[in-house]
Amino acid sequence: MTINPNPASLIATGILTFLSVAGFAQGRITVDAAKVMNRIPDKLYGSCIEDVNHEIYGGLYDQRLYGESFEEPAPPDNITGWKTLLGDWKVNNGVLSVKSAPGYKLICQNPAMMDGSVEMDIRFPRNGQNAGFIVRSGREKAGMDEFDGYEVSLEPARQRLVLGKHVQNFKLLKDATVKFDAKAWTHLKVEFTGPKISIYVNNDSKPSLEYTDNDAPIITGRVGLRTFYADAEFKNLQINDNGTAIKNEFFGKPSLQISSIWDNISTANAKFWLDTATPFNGKQAQVLQFVSGTGRIGLANKGLNRWGIGARSGQKFQGYVYLKADGLTGPATVALQSADGSKTYAIAQLTGVTSSWKKHAFTLTSKATDGNARFVVYISKKGTLYLDQAVLMGTGADQFKGLPLRADVAKKMQEEGLNFVRYGGTMVNAPDYKWKNMVGPRDKRPPYRGHWYPYSSNGFGIEEFVAFTEAAGFESAFAINVEETPEDVADMLEYLTGPATSKWGRVRADNGHDAPYKLKYIELGNEEVIWGDIKKDYQHYADRFNLLYDVIHDKNPEIKVICAAWWRSRSEDNMELVFKAINGKADYWDLHTDADEADAGKIVDRNLQHMHDLFLKWDPNTKMKCAIFEENGGLHNQQRALGHATTLNAVRRHGEFVLTSCAANGLQPLGQNDNGWDQGQIFFTPSQVWGMPPFYSTQMMAKAHQPLRVFNSVDGNLDVTATRSENGNELVLHIINTKTTANNAVIELSGFTGRRSDVKVSTLAGDPKGKNTLQQPTLISTKESTVQLAGDNVIYSFPAHSYTILRLSK
């Protein structure tokens, strides 16, 4: 018997020693390499990319500027006594208003309070999801659920009063039906005493909802206002702090009228406004007027969240901006500068600006390296300048295979070992997410009200995604809005896969891609029926699926279509309704799973088995299978890496039933978590890209892939699958130890005679909360070694919180 007592420390020191020790084992792994259990999906190693936190527009999409269309409104009014955490908050005659958005907040800067009450009038100019109070709030940050406290909100569409608890997340505590006119003023009052919360609607003497929080109640904090996808207006706010009445009037100081993603750099007398009458594209353009004085007036852009534009000495950028002018007596200038404008790295003058919109192209070659540069456009003479559609991109090797994509981000995805990428998620449920808005010249594509971001760009759309995955060598699937018309879906199929001689194929060819794309999978919708009238909406989805499936199948019968109805295993009658409506048409049903817990694979295993059992119960001859298009969570640390590994072990056990498992989300900009999904496998800044621990678990699996799962059993706490090659010459063991101590397990091998004693080992181990940082990008990463393990019975020590792959060969 051969043993590895502590591979983690030995690998770290480069010393490997093996001792024969009787009775050392804590578990037993039995493997029969001759007994094949099932095939393993060849497209197992997937990733889901969705523009949740600007990982596309601001990341993979090689547009270095943010706010390119000047669609974002001017910054919110400075509300006296309140702190703005995102959102277009405005005050008019004592009425505070905010536009629909995902979790924008306004926090009162009065001292934190314990017991008391808060009340106000609220109305909804348009039906939306909800808006209302935050009480006992703390640790507030910009982002959908980024605070601790209680949420008290009204939902116009459902006529519901909702009480939720946030601890940097959301948990529904209780809700109740209330009747109110959304467009009229509704009085909402909250009383809180210790752990008890009472909520009154429209001055009723009896609470509409009462709740006592006995689970770690939050007993102190500030008052705030919040909207969640609803236009809302507020007035007559009154706060009572333990008997002391505090009346809050809303006062706002108007902000400078500059689209909020851009900054003023003026040194002369200037005026700024947003033009909604004659924009080149979208709903508005930016206007700046040089009134008098000397110097320059203009705007600066530092990219996503003003994190800077990464520039290297000698790096060449290409760009353009649409301009028109009124009485302008000189040229417009564009430049690449240091963050404070004290240094100019590249400059170009744009002449011939007329009274009509015109595209002005330029190139800028940086003469310095700066990871925090800015782009500026300005004028130095009197006149009025209109700006729209400003673009700055890389050139040459900085773009991925000639596509408008950041090469460093795309190459990192290849390094991860991915072979399947899904593009979709809740972003496709936005009403304006329509494919015909995503093709043609990018400067003429309309910006749209996205689900995750209300001023989304169509610069990266379905065609860019398909072109990227084809160039990168990934199998691809994308989701479409299920409310697309059958005619438009038919046109989409012809555009993507039709010959260049067809009507829409010719449009594709004219747009630069003569050959049809090699498209194989399309998903109809995303997480459909996750809200709303379940019975009615499942039937609606089934009807829409069949309507769109028919045109897809008619245009290209080779395409496999995926069902996106939200899987509710405990709602068997609704699942059966959808199944029977689409059986024989849908090739896969999208199942979304969670992978935050280290042993997440246990639940995934059960859910896959239950889904498969129900399919066979409803039709023993069905060919429908499962596709895990979102393996979700809210982490990107070592614990998530183990959850990803145990999930993939579960998928291997159900290999012939599952197409792929796409970890979500694939990408994330550093420091960017607007919407509660802090889960990227690959992180990036303007000039650096690195993998998080889940990146390395995917990479390990992909490198060690074998197509056949063979029999194994486990006596102990390890999660194990065994795979081998078709010819039987390589055996691979995937072992996850989720525990806090090392596990010394006996491995009993059979059916694999004549093997070599040298075994290749890959290990990913570390603190479950550990993650890789900008300063230490490989802190938790794969360690490779070769060990000597002779015989059919060996002992191997698997480190705490680790994923280990043993590769044995003949």
Salt bridges, closest charged atoms under 4 A:
ASP62 OD1 - ARG64 NE 2.45
ASP77 OD1 - LYS90 NZ 3.58
ASP88 OD1 - LYS90 NZ 3.75
ASP115 OD1 - ARG136 NH2 3.14
GLU119 OE1 - HIS187 NE2 2.70
ASP121 OD1 - HIS187 ND1 2.75
GLU140 OE1 - ARG222 NH2 2.72
ASP145 OD1 - HIS166 ND1 3.45
ASP145 OD1 - ARG226 NH2 3.34
GLU146 OE1 - LYS141 NZ 3.87
ASP148 OD2 - ARG139 NE 2.61
GLU151 OE1 - HIS166 NE2 2.73
GLU151 OE1 - ARG226 NH1 3.26
GLU155 OE1 - ARG158 NE 2.61
ASP175 OD2 - ARG158 NH2 3.62
ASP175 OD1 - ARG160 NH2 2.89
GLU191 OE2 - LYS189 NZ 3.52
GLU210 OE2 - LYS196 NZ 3.62
ASP213 OD2 - LYS165 NZ 2.91
ASP215 OD2 - LYS171 NZ 3.86
ASP231 OD2 - ARG126 NE 3.00
GLU233 OE1 - ARG123 NE 2.57
GLU249 OE2 - LYS247 NZ 3.72
ASP263 OD1 - ARG306 NH2 2.89
ASP398 OD1 - ARG312 NH1 3.15
ASP408 OD2 - ARG406 NH2 2.84
GLU415 OE1 - LYS412 NZ 3.26
ASP443 OD2 - LYS359 NZ 3.49
GLU464 OE2 - ARG442 NH2 3.37
GLU464 OE2 - ARG445 NH2 2.83
GLU470 OE2 - HIS513 NE2 3.68
GLU483 OE2 - HIS540 NE2 2.89
GLU483 OE1 - ARG544 NE 3.67
ASP488 OD1 - LYS436 NZ 2.78
ASP491 OD2 - LYS436 NZ 2.84
GLU494 OE1 - LYS555 NZ 2.80
ASP510 OD1 - ARG506 NH1 3.58
GLU523 OE1 - ARG422 NH2 2.91
GLU527 OE2 - HIS592 ND1 2.72
ASP550 OD1 - LYS585 NZ 3.47
GLU572 OE2 - LYS617 NZ 2.63
ASP573 OD2 - LYS535 NZ 4.00
GLU576 OE2 - LYS580 NZ 2.75
ASP590 OD2 - ARG422 NH2 3.74
ASP590 OD2 - HIS592 NE2 2.81
ASP596 OD1 - ARG640 NH1 4.00
ASP599 OD2 - LYS602 NZ 3.98
ASP605 OD2 - ARG653 NH1 3.33
ASP605 OD1 - HIS654 NE2 2.55
GLU630 OE2 - ARG422 NH1 2.78
GLU630 OE1 - HIS592 ND1 3.78
GLU631 OE2 - HIS644 ND1 2.58
ASP674 OD2 - HIS54 NE2 2.89
ASP678 OD1 - HIS636 ND1 3.63
ASP719 OD1 - ARG653 NH2 2.81
GLU726 OE2 - ARG39 NH2 2.59
GLU730 OE1 - ARG807 NH2 3.42
GLU748 OE2 - ARG28 NH1 2.28
ASP758 OD2 - ARG756 NH2 2.94
